């Protein structure tokens, strides 16, 4: 007998056994079956389709092990309930009534063939692969690494499935079938009338994949990005200066690609800093929306303000003065439209607005004080800022870009990252406090006091002052200058 990897979590086995006893028919369906067939068993969620009332069956199954599980009502009208296990590792089981009169019809109404497979619950518990129910040819497509819509009306039934196709392309590194790509245009316009939260979640999940660049380029050629973000249209064909070899839009897509290459090779490139950078990119300012995906969104929009900022000076040189601030304003509107959290919009906006700041690293050696000044302004976001800058620089290969600029910037940025990450993990204790300045110099609380304290911390971080006496003398000079 062929076996796929059985699910060994005893909590899951207990709840599936309860569901099998309560339901007339029950099947594990969708992504769980797909992942186990390809040897992935690290899922945190399972979907179970039942003949009968899925809402009540979920409630009753959860009641049987109420000490370790909680029932969450999702949709009583359509028979959907959720079972959440309280202890670690977190796992959820969604139980849903058949969406059609039979299991086969239910599966045919799903999005893609690779997600339209099922295994009877009792077969799933013992890992029987030869009992997979597969009415749409999902196993064949899984072997061929293809994403194929279950039916010609799949995208009309739910336009967000268009974005899901690209998410699976990115996360599984599969190809989308030509017939499925050809079925998209007729439903793309309907995307705008769907809930922005659903669009946001699919988009961020796509960008959070390690290799989302091919999916992003395919979304571009299919007209999906242009439909979702008309703000990108002016970037297409917008010529740049001699530092660039691509137009603004081509450069932005290339920046995403370079960022992915940077993060894929981080262990080799960043040496001892790699674990800290990897951890930074995995952080989720909002659950299930990792910083890696947000950084790529910043890369897409970092130059969106260039078309409106573009002008040619008296010497015939193309300039984009202030484009970073305009880009931030454009993204701010996009972020609110996507219903991103305010902290996500602030993070992306800050690194878009500051993405030209690290260009100081392409010239002469930058002082420690300047590095600490950058850290003071951007705090932990300085890592994202420097990663975006490196990708931006790599994507700029115009004839005026000197080859030595890349090596120079790389070495200086590695040093700056080390300094800033050390400041994050072991912050300095200030040599003087605001209270000290007030008593020593009879100062009043206010902006001047704050500026002096900031300057003193920069000097201390750079090693230019090391004692309380040094700090008092430095403060005296700063005040005289003010």
C-alpha positions as CSV (number, residue, x, y, z in Angstrom):
1,X,0.0,0.0,0.0
2,X,1.2,3.5,-0.8
3,X,1.4,5.8,2.1
4,X,1.6,9.6,2.3
5,X,2.9,10.9,5.6
6,X,0.3,10.5,8.3
7,X,-0.6,13.3,10.6
8,X,1.0,12.4,13.9
9,X,-0.3,15.2,16.2
10,X,-2.5,13.3,18.7
11,X,-4.8,16.3,19.1
12,X,-5.6,16.3,15.4
13,X,-6.1,12.6,15.3
14,X,-8.5,12.8,18.2
15,X,-10.6,15.5,16.6
16,X,-10.7,13.8,13.2
17,X,-11.8,10.6,14.9
18,X,-14.6,12.5,16.6
19,X,-15.7,14.2,13.3
20,X,-15.7,10.8,11.5
21,X,-18.0,9.4,14.2
22,X,-20.4,12.5,14.1
23,X,-20.7,13.0,10.4
24,X,-22.4,10.7,7.9
25,X,-19.4,11.3,5.5
26,X,-16.3,13.3,6.2
27,X,-13.2,14.0,4.1
28,X,-9.9,15.9,4.6
29,X,-9.8,18.2,1.6
30,X,-7.8,20.9,-0.2
31,X,-4.3,22.2,0.7
32,X,-3.7,19.6,3.4
33,X,-4.0,16.7,0.9
34,X,-1.9,18.6,-1.7
35,X,0.9,19.3,0.8
36,X,1.0,15.8,2.2
37,X,1.2,14.3,-1.3
38,X,4.3,16.4,-2.0
39,X,5.8,15.6,1.4
40,X,5.0,18.9,3.2
41,X,3.7,18.2,6.7
42,X,4.2,21.5,8.5
43,X,0.7,22.9,8.0
44,X,-1.0,24.6,10.9
45,X,-4.5,24.2,9.5
46,X,-6.7,21.4,8.1
47,X,-10.0,21.6,6.1
48,X,-12.6,18.9,6.5
49,X,-15.7,18.7,4.3
50,X,-18.7,16.8,5.8
51,X,-22.1,15.6,4.6
52,X,-24.4,17.2,7.2
53,X,-24.2,20.4,9.2
54,X,-20.5,21.3,9.5
55,X,-21.2,24.1,12.0
56,X,-22.9,21.7,14.5
57,X,-20.4,18.9,13.9
58,X,-17.5,21.2,14.6
59,X,-19.2,22.4,17.8
60,X,-19.9,18.8,19.0
61,X,-16.4,17.6,18.2
62,X,-14.8,20.5,20.1
63,X,-17.1,19.8,23.1
64,X,-15.7,16.2,23.3
65,X,-12.2,17.6,24.1
66,X,-13.2,21.0,25.5
67,X,-10.2,21.0,27.8
68,X,-7.8,21.4,24.9
69,X,-9.9,22.8,22.1
70,X,-12.2,25.8,21.5
71,X,-15.1,26.0,19.0
72,X,-15.1,29.2,16.9
73,X,-18.4,29.9,15.0
74,X,-17.6,31.0,11.4
75,X,-20.8,30.8,9.3
76,X,-23.8,28.9,10.6
77,X,-25.8,29.6,7.4
78,X,-23.2,27.8,5.2
79,X,-22.3,25.2,7.8
80,X,-18.8,26.3,8.7
81,X,-17.2,26.0,12.2
82,X,-13.6,26.1,13.4
83,X,-11.8,24.1,16.1
84,X,-8.8,25.8,17.6
85,X,-6.3,24.0,19.8
86,X,-5.3,26.1,22.8
87,X,-1.8,24.7,23.4
88,X,1.3,24.8,21.2
89,X,1.9,24.2,18.4
90,X,-1.2,26.1,17.2
91,X,-3.4,24.1,14.8
92,X,-6.9,24.9,13.5
93,X,-9.4,22.5,11.9
94,X,-12.2,24.1,9.7
95,X,-15.3,21.9,9.2
96,X,-17.6,22.8,6.3
97,X,-20.8,21.3,4.9
98,X,-20.5,20.0,1.3
99,X,-21.0,23.0,-1.0
100,X,-22.9,20.8,-3.4
101,X,-25.0,17.7,-3.2
102,X,-22.1,15.3,-3.6
103,X,-18.4,15.4,-2.7
104,X,-17.4,15.2,-6.4
105,X,-19.5,18.3,-7.2
106,X,-18.0,20.1,-4.2
107,X,-14.5,19.4,-5.4
108,X,-15.2,20.5,-9.0
109,X,-16.5,23.8,-7.7
110,X,-13.1,24.6,-6.0
111,X,-10.4,26.9,-7.3
112,X,-7.6,24.8,-8.7
113,X,-7.2,21.1,-9.4
114,X,-4.3,20.7,-7.0
115,X,-6.6,21.9,-4.2
116,X,-9.6,19.8,-5.3
117,X,-8.5,16.5,-3.8
118,X,-9.9,14.7,-0.8
119,X,-9.2,11.7,1.4
120,X,-11.9,10.0,3.6
121,X,-11.1,10.9,7.2
122,X,-10.4,7.3,8.2
123,X,-8.1,6.8,5.2
124,X,-6.3,10.0,6.0
125,X,-5.6,8.9,9.6
126,X,-3.7,5.8,8.3
127,X,-2.0,7.7,5.4
128,X,-3.6,5.9,2.5
129,X,-2.5,7.7,-0.7
130,X,-4.2,5.2,-3.1
131,X,-7.6,6.4,-1.7
132,X,-7.3,10.0,-2.8
133,X,-10.5,11.2,-4.5
134,X,-9.4,13.3,-7.5
135,X,-12.2,14.2,-9.9
136,X,-10.3,17.0,-11.7
137,X,-6.8,15.5,-12.2
138,X,-5.1,17.2,-9.4
139,X,-2.5,14.5,-8.9
140,X,-1.4,14.7,-12.5
141,X,-1.1,18.5,-12.3
142,X,0.8,18.2,-9.0
143,X,3.4,15.9,-10.6
144,X,3.6,18.3,-13.6
145,X,3.9,21.3,-11.2
146,X,0.9,23.0,-12.9
147,X,-1.8,25.3,-11.6
148,X,-5.0,24.7,-13.5
149,X,-8.4,26.2,-12.7
150,X,-11.1,23.5,-11.9
151,X,-13.6,25.0,-14.4
152,X,-13.9,27.7,-17.1
153,X,-16.1,29.7,-14.7
154,X,-13.7,29.5,-11.7
155,X,-12.6,33.2,-11.8
156,X,-16.2,34.5,-12.5
157,X,-17.3,32.5,-9.4
158,X,-14.6,34.3,-7.3
159,X,-12.3,36.9,-8.9
160,X,-9.8,36.7,-6.0
161,X,-8.9,33.3,-7.3
162,X,-6.8,35.2,-9.9
163,X,-4.6,36.4,-7.1
164,X,-4.6,33.0,-5.5
165,X,-3.2,31.5,-8.7
166,X,-0.2,33.8,-8.5
167,X,0.2,33.1,-4.8
168,X,0.5,29.4,-5.5
169,X,2.8,30.1,-8.4
170,X,5.1,31.9,-6.0
171,X,4.9,29.7,-2.9
172,X,5.0,26.4,-4.7
173,X,7.2,27.6,-7.6
174,X,4.7,26.0,-10.1
175,X,3.6,27.3,-13.5
176,X,0.1,28.5,-14.4
177,X,-1.5,26.7,-17.3
178,X,-2.0,28.8,-20.4
179,X,-5.7,28.0,-20.5
180,X,-6.0,29.3,-16.9
181,X,-4.1,32.5,-17.8
182,X,-6.4,33.0,-20.8
183,X,-9.5,32.7,-18.5
184,X,-8.3,35.6,-16.3
185,X,-8.9,38.8,-18.3
186,X,-12.7,38.4,-18.4
187,X,-12.8,38.5,-14.6
188,X,-9.9,40.9,-13.8
189,X,-12.2,43.9,-13.7
190,X,-14.3,42.3,-11.0
191,X,-11.3,42.2,-8.7
192,X,-12.0,45.9,-7.8
193,X,-15.4,45.1,-6.4
194,X,-14.1,42.4,-4.0
195,X,-13.1,43.0,-0.4
196,X,-9.8,44.9,-0.2
197,X,-8.8,42.7,2.8
198,X,-8.9,39.6,0.6
199,X,-6.8,41.3,-2.1
200,X,-4.3,42.5,0.6
201,X,-3.9,39.0,2.1
202,X,-3.3,37.3,-1.3
203,X,-0.9,40.0,-2.4
204,X,1.2,40.0,0.8
205,X,1.3,36.1,0.8
206,X,2.6,36.2,-2.8
207,X,5.3,38.7,-1.9
208,X,6.2,36.8,1.3
209,X,7.3,33.8,-0.8
210,X,11.1,33.4,-1.3
211,X,10.7,33.7,-5.1
212,X,7.8,35.9,-6.0
213,X,9.5,37.8,-8.8
214,X,8.4,35.5,-11.6
215,X,4.8,35.6,-10.4
216,X,4.9,39.4,-10.1
217,X,6.2,39.7,-13.7
218,X,3.4,37.4,-14.9
219,X,0.8,39.5,-13.0
220,X,2.2,42.5,-14.8
221,X,1.9,41.0,-18.3
222,X,-1.6,39.7,-17.5
223,X,-2.7,43.3,-16.5
224,X,-3.5,42.3,-12.9
225,X,-1.1,44.9,-11.3
226,X,-2.3,47.7,-13.6
227,X,-5.9,46.9,-12.6
228,X,-5.2,46.8,-8.9
229,X,-2.7,49.8,-8.9
230,X,-3.4,52.4,-11.6
231,X,-0.7,54.4,-9.8
232,X,1.9,52.2,-11.5
233,X,0.8,53.1,-15.0
234,X,2.9,56.4,-15.4
235,X,6.0,54.4,-14.4
236,X,5.8,52.3,-17.6
237,X,8.1,53.9,-20.3
238,X,9.2,56.7,-18.0
239,X,12.9,57.2,-19.0
240,X,15.5,57.6,-16.4
241,X,19.0,59.1,-16.3
242,X,22.4,57.7,-17.1
243,X,22.6,55.7,-13.8
244,X,19.8,53.5,-15.0
245,X,19.5,50.9,-17.8
246,X,15.7,50.4,-17.4
247,X,12.6,52.6,-17.3
248,X,11.1,53.3,-13.9
249,X,8.7,50.4,-13.9
250,X,11.3,47.9,-15.3
251,X,13.7,49.1,-12.6
252,X,11.1,48.6,-9.8
253,X,10.5,45.0,-10.9
254,X,14.2,44.4,-11.1
255,X,14.6,45.9,-7.6
256,X,12.2,43.2,-6.2
257,X,14.2,40.5,-8.0
258,X,17.5,41.8,-6.7
259,X,16.0,42.0,-3.2
260,X,15.1,38.3,-3.4
261,X,18.6,37.4,-4.6
262,X,20.0,39.3,-1.7
263,X,17.9,37.5,0.9
264,X,18.3,34.1,-0.8
265,X,22.1,34.4,-0.4
266,X,22.1,36.1,2.9
267,X,24.1,33.4,4.8
268,X,27.0,33.8,2.3
269,X,26.7,37.5,1.8
270,X,26.0,38.8,5.3
271,X,28.2,36.4,7.3
272,X,27.6,36.7,11.1
273,X,24.8,39.2,10.6
274,X,22.7,36.6,8.7
275,X,20.6,35.3,11.6
276,X,19.7,38.8,12.7
277,X,18.7,39.8,9.1
278,X,16.8,36.6,8.6
279,X,14.9,37.1,11.9
280,X,14.2,40.7,10.8
281,X,12.6,39.6,7.5
282,X,10.5,36.9,9.3
283,X,9.0,39.3,11.8
284,X,5.3,39.9,11.4
285,X,4.2,43.5,12.3
286,X,0.7,42.0,11.7
287,X,0.0,38.2,12.0
288,X,0.8,36.3,8.8
289,X,2.1,39.4,7.1
290,X,5.9,39.1,7.4
291,X,8.3,42.0,6.8
292,X,9.8,40.2,3.8
293,X,6.5,40.8,1.9
294,X,6.3,44.4,3.1
295,X,9.9,45.1,1.9
296,X,9.0,43.9,-1.6
297,X,5.9,46.1,-1.6
298,X,8.2,49.0,-0.7
299,X,10.5,48.0,-3.7
300,X,7.5,48.1,-6.0
301,X,6.5,51.6,-5.0
302,X,9.8,53.2,-4.0
303,X,10.1,55.1,-7.3
304,X,6.4,55.6,-8.0
305,X,6.8,59.4,-7.5
306,X,9.5,59.7,-10.3
307,X,7.1,60.3,-13.3
308,X,5.5,63.4,-11.6
309,X,8.9,64.6,-10.2
310,X,10.8,64.2,-13.5
311,X,12.4,67.2,-15.2
312,X,15.4,67.9,-17.4
313,X,17.8,70.6,-16.2
314,X,19.6,73.3,-18.3
315,X,22.4,70.9,-19.0
316,X,20.1,68.2,-20.4
317,X,20.3,66.0,-17.3
318,X,17.2,64.1,-16.1
319,X,16.5,64.8,-12.5
320,X,13.9,63.5,-10.0
321,X,14.2,65.9,-7.0
322,X,12.0,65.0,-4.1
323,X,10.6,61.8,-5.8
324,X,11.0,59.8,-2.6
325,X,8.5,62.0,-0.7
326,X,6.0,61.9,-3.6
327,X,6.5,58.1,-3.7
328,X,5.6,57.9,0.0
329,X,2.5,59.9,-0.5
330,X,1.4,57.6,-3.4
331,X,2.0,54.5,-1.3
332,X,0.2,56.0,1.7
333,X,-3.0,56.1,-0.4
334,X,-2.4,52.6,-1.7
335,X,-1.8,51.2,1.8
336,X,-5.0,52.7,3.1
337,X,-6.9,51.3,0.1
338,X,-5.5,47.8,0.8
339,X,-6.5,48.1,4.5
340,X,-2.9,47.6,5.7
341,X,-2.4,48.4,9.4
342,X,-1.2,51.9,10.2
343,X,2.1,50.4,11.5
344,X,2.7,48.6,8.1
345,X,1.9,51.8,6.2
346,X,4.3,53.8,8.5
347,X,7.1,51.2,8.0
348,X,6.8,51.0,4.2
349,X,6.4,54.8,3.9
350,X,9.4,55.5,6.1
351,X,11.8,53.3,4.0
352,X,10.3,54.6,0.7
353,X,10.8,58.2,1.9
354,X,14.4,57.4,3.1
355,X,15.5,55.1,0.3
356,X,18.0,57.7,-1.1
357,X,19.6,58.4,2.3
358,X,22.0,55.5,2.2
359,X,23.5,56.8,-1.1
360,X,26.2,58.3,1.2
361,X,27.7,54.8,1.3
362,X,28.6,54.9,-2.4
363,X,31.2,57.7,-1.8
364,X,34.0,58.3,0.7
365,X,34.1,56.5,4.1
366,X,31.1,57.4,6.2
367,X,31.8,58.3,9.8
368,X,30.5,56.3,12.8
369,X,28.6,59.4,13.9
370,X,26.7,59.6,10.6
371,X,25.8,55.9,10.9
372,X,24.5,56.5,14.4
373,X,22.6,59.5,13.2
374,X,20.9,57.2,10.6
375,X,20.1,54.7,13.3
376,X,18.7,57.4,15.6
377,X,16.3,58.4,12.8
378,X,15.2,55.0,11.6
379,X,15.8,52.7,14.6
380,X,15.1,49.0,13.7
381,X,13.8,50.1,10.3
382,X,17.4,50.9,9.3
383,X,17.9,47.2,8.3
384,X,15.0,47.4,5.9
385,X,16.2,50.7,4.5
386,X,19.7,49.3,3.8
387,X,18.4,46.1,2.3
388,X,16.1,48.1,-0.1
389,X,19.0,50.4,-1.0
390,X,21.3,47.5,-1.9
391,X,18.6,46.0,-4.1
392,X,17.9,49.4,-5.6
393,X,21.6,49.9,-6.4
394,X,22.0,46.4,-7.9
395,X,19.0,47.2,-10.2
396,X,20.7,50.4,-11.5
397,X,23.2,49.4,-14.2
398,X,23.4,52.5,-16.4
399,X,26.6,53.6,-18.1
400,X,27.3,56.3,-15.4
401,X,27.3,53.8,-12.6
402,X,30.9,53.0,-11.7
403,X,31.5,49.3,-11.0
404,X,33.5,50.2,-7.8
405,X,30.4,51.9,-6.4
406,X,28.8,48.4,-5.8
407,X,31.8,47.0,-3.8
408,X,32.3,50.3,-1.9
409,X,28.6,50.5,-0.9
410,X,28.5,46.8,0.0
411,X,31.4,47.0,2.4
412,X,30.2,50.3,4.0
413,X,26.6,49.0,4.4
414,X,27.8,45.8,6.0
415,X,29.7,47.9,8.5
416,X,26.6,50.1,9.1
417,X,24.4,47.1,9.5
418,X,26.7,45.7,12.1
419,X,26.8,49.0,14.0
420,X,23.1,49.5,13.9
421,X,22.2,45.9,14.8
422,X,24.6,46.0,17.8
423,X,22.9,49.3,18.9
424,X,19.5,47.4,18.7
425,X,20.7,44.4,20.7
426,X,22.8,46.3,23.3
427,X,21.5,49.9,23.6
428,X,23.9,52.4,25.3
429,X,23.1,53.9,28.6
430,X,23.3,57.8,28.2
431,X,26.2,59.5,30.0
432,X,23.8,62.5,30.7
433,X,20.1,62.6,31.2
434,X,17.7,65.5,30.5
435,X,17.6,66.1,34.3
436,X,21.4,66.4,34.3
437,X,21.3,69.1,31.6
438,X,18.6,71.0,33.4
439,X,20.6,71.1,36.6
440,X,24.0,71.6,35.0
441,X,23.1,74.3,32.5
442,X,19.8,75.7,33.9
443,X,18.1,74.5,30.7
444,X,14.3,74.3,30.3
445,X,12.5,71.2,28.9
446,X,11.9,71.6,25.2
447,X,13.1,70.9,21.6
448,X,16.6,72.3,22.3
449,X,17.1,69.9,25.3
450,X,16.0,67.0,23.0
451,X,18.4,68.0,20.3
452,X,21.4,68.2,22.7
453,X,20.5,64.8,24.1
454,X,20.4,63.3,20.6
455,X,23.7,64.8,19.6
456,X,25.3,63.5,22.9
457,X,24.1,60.0,22.1
458,X,25.5,60.2,18.6
459,X,28.9,61.3,20.0
460,X,28.8,58.5,22.7
461,X,27.8,55.8,20.2
462,X,30.7,56.9,17.9
463,X,33.1,56.6,20.8
464,X,34.0,60.4,20.7
465,X,32.9,60.8,24.4
466,X,33.2,58.1,27.0
467,X,32.8,59.8,30.4
468,X,30.4,62.0,32.2
469,X,33.0,64.8,32.1
470,X,33.4,64.4,28.3
471,X,29.6,64.6,28.0
472,X,29.4,67.8,30.0
473,X,32.1,69.5,28.0
474,X,30.5,68.4,24.7
475,X,27.1,69.7,25.9
476,X,28.8,73.1,26.7
477,X,30.2,73.3,23.2
478,X,26.9,72.3,21.6
479,X,25.0,74.9,23.6
480,X,27.5,77.6,22.7
481,X,27.0,76.7,19.0
482,X,23.2,76.8,19.4
